[in-house]
Amino acid sequence: MKFQGTADYIATDDLTIAVNAAVTLERPLLVKGEPGTGKTELARQVSAALDLPMIEWNIKSTTRAQQGLYEYDAVSRLRDSQLGDARVHDVANYIRKGKLWEAFEADQKVVLLIDEIDKADIEFPNDLLQELDKMEFFVYETGETIRARHRPIVIITSNNEKELPDAFLRRCFFHYIRFPDMETLRAIVEVHFPGIKDSLLTTALTQFYEVRDQAGLKKKPSTSEVLDWLKLLLAEDLSAEDLKTSGANALPKLHGALLKNEQDVHLFERLAFLARSGR
């Protein structure tokens, strides 16, 4: 069971090595990187490439680790008891299975994505240590132990917004997805826009990297944003010459796809003003 990337996902050599190492070690793969560098999509592509079902757990700031295991709906049970419902005698009727439970009881190996773990409380990763390590957990209400029938491939993503606990990191295989270089980004674009004119792509990517490398930029545009930008350029049927003309004024055409806050737009507007005034 080896991951080599897919026709729809350009995986660098170090990324494929990381995925396969995590599968071999049977440890969660912790993937960090800038937003928009394909961390979430990696799990989907691993699922597709290995022909395995995927279970996705999207983490929010209010998500608790217990929700990934199960939740006991005591309120519904109390209400049913007041109504004389016979279901109340079986506590299992009020247990809601979480995403880890779903992955553990699956009839085959699955890919379990725990997406954006750094959004949750700092204790969230620690609360999952034993469950991810031993691949089992205890349900106190029913007295049963839920064990994984087939150890899932666990992929955990983080935007690096907060530090994760050392004890959690020790149990993971770690990989940082670096922002792609020009050659890799060209390959990614070719997947999404096959046959795009080389002159347009070269000019667009040159401008894109100039934007990313601009000192003082608050939010650097990501891979997903350059793909959106190129989609707009193609929809508007713009040429490389059109881009070069706009580039002389500092702000690239359709820059709203790349610059996502007023501070960065004002930065390029000031640069454009300085360029026009000859300073």
Summary of the structure (lengths in Angstrom):
residues: 279
radius of gyration: 23.9
end to end distance: 59.3
largest distance: 83.3
contacts: 785
relative contact order: 0.14
helix: 49%
strand: 15%
